[in-house]
Amino acid sequence: MTTKPIIGITIGDAAGVGPEVTVKALPDEIALRRSRPLVFGDARTVQAAADTWLDGWKARALADTQDASPEHGVIDVLDLQNCDPTKVRVGEVDAYTGEAAYQAVVSATEMAKAGRIDVIVTAPLNKEAMHLAGHRFDGHTGLLGHLCGTKNYFMLLGSPKLRAIHVSTHVSVADAVGRVKRDRVLATIKAANEHLKQLGISEPRIGVCGLNPHAGENRLFGAEDEDEIRPACEDAVAEGINAVGPLPADSGFRQAYEGRWDVMVVMYHDQGHVPMKLIAFDEGVNVTVGLPIIRTSVDHGTAFDIAGQGIANPTNMKSAIDYAYRLATGTVG
């Protein structure tokens, strides 16, 4: 990449902490002079946030992504003119802000698909508010899959010390067990391998968790590990991928933390989320793998309970922006 990547940042639900963490995070990124951050949202909302949490910074409304030109004291905004801050009910679920958040994601996705921006970073939206606005998606991931026409995508949590990619996420434990199938596990391993290569890791090392305690211990605690996960790992190895498993999840994550594995493939939501949030609660980044565009996100919600109080921590947003930059440029963190 010969030019600085344009990082499109969707503002999230304006009734939550999205505007606050976004404007708090941007001065550091702008100071690095390595990218062109561009907020997708209403310039009035961004200006209101800057007036509250930054000293003297201004929102600059743009009509074209290519006009993004970062400078100290200025936040570039692709102005959607869709969220009057005087109409925002801070800390409350509302179709008005749900619709504005939805439109920001749609706009950023269209620009990413068209090559007008290089990567998307999303501040949190509220699923209930989006549903009230008439958009019935399970959150960013389902919405982005729909907008990109992609059915086979994966959630990856990334941090400086640990990464985990999920075979399944927001389903019941019973349904998650039913989704541990050879083809799906193999697809997840392959997605992890491609993601790490995109990040600049030439020879990824992939640890694959078992489903059952002790990875089933030779069928003593269940057959899924031997019947589905081990064959998937063997298939991956046959394709030239360095994947080892099934591994007992507890020891596997310890090995990953110590540097043996570049990513852990996990079988269900909490198997990956618990260790990731224990080790990297503030620095953990949510990445949607398998889309034709690059998307990272904060790994927290709208936090309506603290919205507008000035106490939201921007560390997670800074990490999401940094991870997005590294994916766009192939730079290992």
C-alpha positions in Angstrom: 0.0 0.0 0.0 1.5 3.3 -1.2 -0.8 5.7 0.5 -2.0 6.0 4.0 -5.1 3.7 4.5 -8.4 5.4 5.1 -9.9 4.0 8.3 -13.7 4.4 8.3 -15.1 4.6 11.9 -18.8 4.2 12.4 -20.1 6.3 15.3 -22.3 3.6 16.7 -25.5 4.4 18.7 -25.3 8.1 19.6 -27.2 7.4 22.8 -24.4 5.2 24.1 -20.6 5.6 24.5 -19.8 5.4 20.8 -19.3 9.1 20.2 -17.3 9.5 23.4 -14.8 6.7 22.8 -14.4 7.6 19.2 -13.4 11.2 19.7 -11.2 10.3 22.7 -9.4 7.7 20.6 -8.8 9.8 17.5 -6.2 12.3 18.7 -3.6 9.5 19.3 -4.2 8.0 15.8 -4.0 11.3 14.1 -0.8 12.1 15.9 0.8 8.9 14.4 0.3 10.3 10.9 0.1 6.7 9.5 -3.6 6.6 8.4 -6.5 8.8 7.4 -9.3 8.2 10.0 -12.8 9.2 8.8 -15.9 9.0 11.0 -19.1 7.9 9.5 -22.0 9.7 11.2 -23.6 13.1 11.7 -21.0 15.9 12.0 -23.2 17.6 14.6 -23.0 14.6 16.8 -19.2 14.4 16.4 -18.9 18.1 17.2 -21.0 17.8 20.3 -18.8 14.9 21.5 -15.7 16.9 20.8 -17.0 20.0 22.5 -17.6 17.8 25.6 -14.5 15.6 25.7 -11.8 17.3 23.7 -10.4 20.7 24.1 -10.7 22.9 21.0 -11.2 20.1 18.4 -13.5 20.5 15.5 -15.5 18.2 13.3 -14.9 18.8 9.6 -17.9 17.7 7.4 -16.8 15.9 4.2 -18.9 14.7 1.3 -16.2 12.4 -0.2 -14.0 9.8 1.5 -11.0 10.8 -0.6 -11.1 14.3 1.0 -10.0 12.8 4.4 -6.8 14.7 5.4 -5.9 14.3 9.1 -4.5 17.1 11.1 -4.3 18.0 14.8 -7.4 19.5 16.2 -9.7 18.3 13.3 -11.9 15.2 13.1 -12.9 14.3 9.5 -16.6 13.2 9.2 -18.4 11.7 6.2 -21.4 13.7 7.2 -24.6 11.6 6.9 -26.8 14.4 8.5 -29.0 11.8 10.1 -28.7 12.3 13.9 -29.5 15.7 15.4 -27.8 15.6 18.9 -30.7 17.6 20.3 -33.0 14.6 19.5 -30.7 12.0 21.1 -32.0 10.6 24.4 -28.7 9.6 26.0 -28.7 6.3 27.8 -32.1 5.2 26.3 -33.0 2.6 23.6 -34.5 4.6 20.7 -35.3 3.8 17.1 -34.0 7.3 16.1 -30.4 6.5 17.1 -30.8 2.9 16.1 -31.6 4.0 12.6 -28.7 6.4 12.5 -26.3 3.8 13.7 -27.6 1.4 11.0 -27.1 3.9 8.3 -23.6 4.6 9.3 -22.7 0.9 8.9 -24.4 0.7 5.6 -22.6 3.7 4.3 -19.2 2.6 5.5 -19.7 -0.9 4.0 -20.7 0.5 0.7 -17.6 2.6 0.6 -15.4 -0.3 1.7 -16.8 -2.6 -1.0 -16.2 0.1 -3.6 -12.6 0.6 -2.5 -13.3 4.1 -1.3 -12.0 3.3 2.2 -9.6 0.5 3.3 -11.1 -0.8 6.5 -14.0 -0.3 8.8 -13.9 0.1 12.6 -17.3 0.0 14.3 -18.3 1.7 17.6 -21.1 -0.2 19.4 -24.6 -0.2 18.2 -27.7 -1.4 20.2 -29.5 -4.4 18.8 -32.8 -3.5 20.3 -32.6 0.1 19.0 -31.8 -1.3 15.6 -34.7 -3.7 15.7 -37.0 -0.9 16.7 -35.8 0.9 13.6 -36.9 -2.1 11.5 -33.6 -3.8 10.9 -33.7 -7.4 12.3 -30.1 -8.4 12.6 -28.2 -10.0 15.5 -25.7 -7.2 15.5 -22.9 -5.9 13.4 -21.7 -9.3 12.3 -25.1 -10.4 10.8 -25.7 -7.0 9.3 -22.2 -7.0 7.6 -22.7 -10.5 6.3 -26.0 -9.4 4.8 -24.6 -6.3 3.2 -21.6 -8.2 1.8 -23.7 -11.1 0.6 -21.5 -13.5 2.7 -22.9 -16.5 4.6 -19.6 -18.1 5.8 -18.0 -15.6 8.2 -16.4 -15.9 11.6 -15.8 -14.0 14.8 -12.2 -13.5 15.9 -11.1 -11.8 19.1 -7.6 -10.4 18.8 -5.2 -8.9 21.3 -1.4 -8.4 21.6 -1.0 -11.7 23.6 -3.9 -13.9 22.4 -6.3 -14.6 19.5 -9.3 -16.8 19.3 -11.6 -17.6 16.3 -15.0 -19.2 16.9 -16.7 -22.1 15.2 -20.0 -20.7 16.6 -20.9 -17.7 18.6 -24.4 -16.4 19.6 -26.3 -19.7 19.8 -27.3 -21.9 22.8 -24.7 -24.4 24.1 -26.9 -27.2 22.7 -26.9 -25.7 19.3 -23.2 -25.0 19.5 -22.4 -28.7 20.1 -24.5 -29.5 17.0 -22.4 -27.1 14.9 -19.2 -28.9 15.7 -18.9 -30.5 12.3 -15.8 -31.5 10.3 -16.6 -29.0 7.4 -17.3 -26.1 9.7 -14.2 -26.7 11.8 -12.1 -26.9 8.7 -13.6 -23.7 7.3 -12.8 -21.9 10.6 -9.2 -23.2 10.5 -8.8 -22.0 7.0 -10.3 -18.6 7.8 -7.8 -18.3 10.7 -4.9 -19.1 8.5 -5.9 -16.5 5.9 -6.4 -13.9 8.6 -3.0 -14.4 10.1 -1.4 -14.2 6.7 -3.2 -10.9 6.0 -1.8 -9.7 9.3 1.7 -10.4 8.1 2.4 -13.8 9.7 3.8 -15.9 6.9 3.6 -19.3 8.6 0.7 -19.3 11.0 0.6 -21.8 13.9 -3.0 -22.8 14.7 -4.1 -24.6 17.9 -7.5 -26.2 17.7 -9.5 -26.7 20.9 -11.4 -29.8 21.6 -15.1 -29.6 22.5 -15.2 -31.8 25.5 -13.1 -31.9 28.7 -9.6 -33.1 28.0 -10.5 -33.0 24.3 -12.7 -36.0 24.9 -9.8 -38.2 26.2 -10.1 -40.9 23.5 -13.9 -40.8 23.5 -14.2 -41.1 27.3 -16.1 -37.8 27.5 -17.7 -37.6 24.0 -17.1 -38.5 20.4 -17.1 -35.1 18.7 -13.3 -34.5 19.2 -12.4 -37.7 17.4 -15.2 -37.8 14.9 -15.3 -34.2 13.8 -12.4 -32.1 15.1 -9.5 -34.4 14.5 -10.4 -35.2 10.9 -10.8 -31.4 10.3 -7.3 -30.8 11.6 -6.0 -33.6 9.4 -7.7 -32.1 6.4 -6.1 -28.7 7.2 -2.7 -30.3 7.4 -3.2 -32.0 4.1 -3.8 -28.6 2.6 -0.5 -27.3 4.0 -1.9 -25.6 7.1 -0.1 -25.9 10.4 -3.1 -26.9 12.6 -2.8 -29.1 15.6 -5.7 -30.5 17.6 -8.0 -31.3 19.2 -6.2 -29.8 22.2 -7.6 -29.6 25.7 -8.8 -26.0 25.8 -7.4 -25.2 29.2 -3.8 -26.1 28.4 -4.1 -25.0 24.8 -4.8 -21.4 25.8 -1.9 -21.5 28.2 0.3 -22.6 25.4 -1.0 -19.8 23.2 -0.4 -17.2 25.9 3.2 -18.4 26.1 3.6 -18.0 22.4 3.2 -21.5 20.9 0.1 -20.7 18.9 -0.8 -17.6 16.9 -4.5 -18.3 17.2 -6.8 -20.7 19.0 -9.8 -22.2 17.1 -12.6 -22.5 19.7 -15.8 -24.5 19.4 -18.3 -22.1 21.1 -18.7 -18.5 22.4 -17.5 -18.8 26.0 -14.6 -21.1 25.2 -13.0 -18.2 23.5 -14.5 -15.2 25.2 -13.7 -16.1 28.8 -9.9 -16.4 28.4 -9.8 -13.4 26.0 -11.7 -11.1 28.3 -9.6 -12.3 31.3 -6.3 -11.6 29.5 -7.3 -8.6 27.3 -10.5 -7.0 28.5 -9.5 -3.5 27.4 -7.3 -4.4 24.5 -9.4 -7.1 22.9 -10.7 -6.4 19.4 -13.6 -8.1 17.6 -12.8 -8.9 14.0 -15.2 -10.3 11.4 -13.2 -12.8 9.3 -14.4 -14.1 5.9 -15.9 -10.9 4.6 -14.7 -9.3 1.4 -13.9 -6.2 3.4 -11.8 -5.6 6.6 -13.8 -4.9 9.7 -12.7 -4.6 13.3 -14.7 -3.4 16.3 -14.6 -2.6 20.0 -15.4 -5.6 22.1 -17.9 -3.9 24.3 -21.5 -2.6 24.1 -23.2 0.7 24.1 -22.9 1.0 27.9 -26.0 3.1 28.3 -25.5 3.1 32.0 -22.5 5.3 31.8 -23.2 7.2 28.5 -22.7 10.9 28.7 -20.8 10.8 32.0 -17.3 11.2 30.5 -16.0 8.0 32.1 -16.0 5.7 29.1 -12.5 4.2 28.4 -11.3 4.7 24.8 -8.6 2.0 25.1 -10.6 -0.6 23.3 -11.4 1.8 20.4 -7.7 2.6 20.1 -6.9 -1.1 19.9 -9.6 -1.6 17.3 -8.2 1.2 15.2 -4.6 -0.1 15.6 -5.7 -3.7 14.6 -7.5 -2.3 11.6 -4.4 -0.4 10.5 -2.3 -3.6 10.9 -4.7 -5.6 8.8 -4.9 -3.0 6.1 -1.1 -2.8 5.9 0.0 -6.4 6.7 1.9 -5.2 9.8 2.3 -7.7 12.6 1.4 -6.3 16.0 
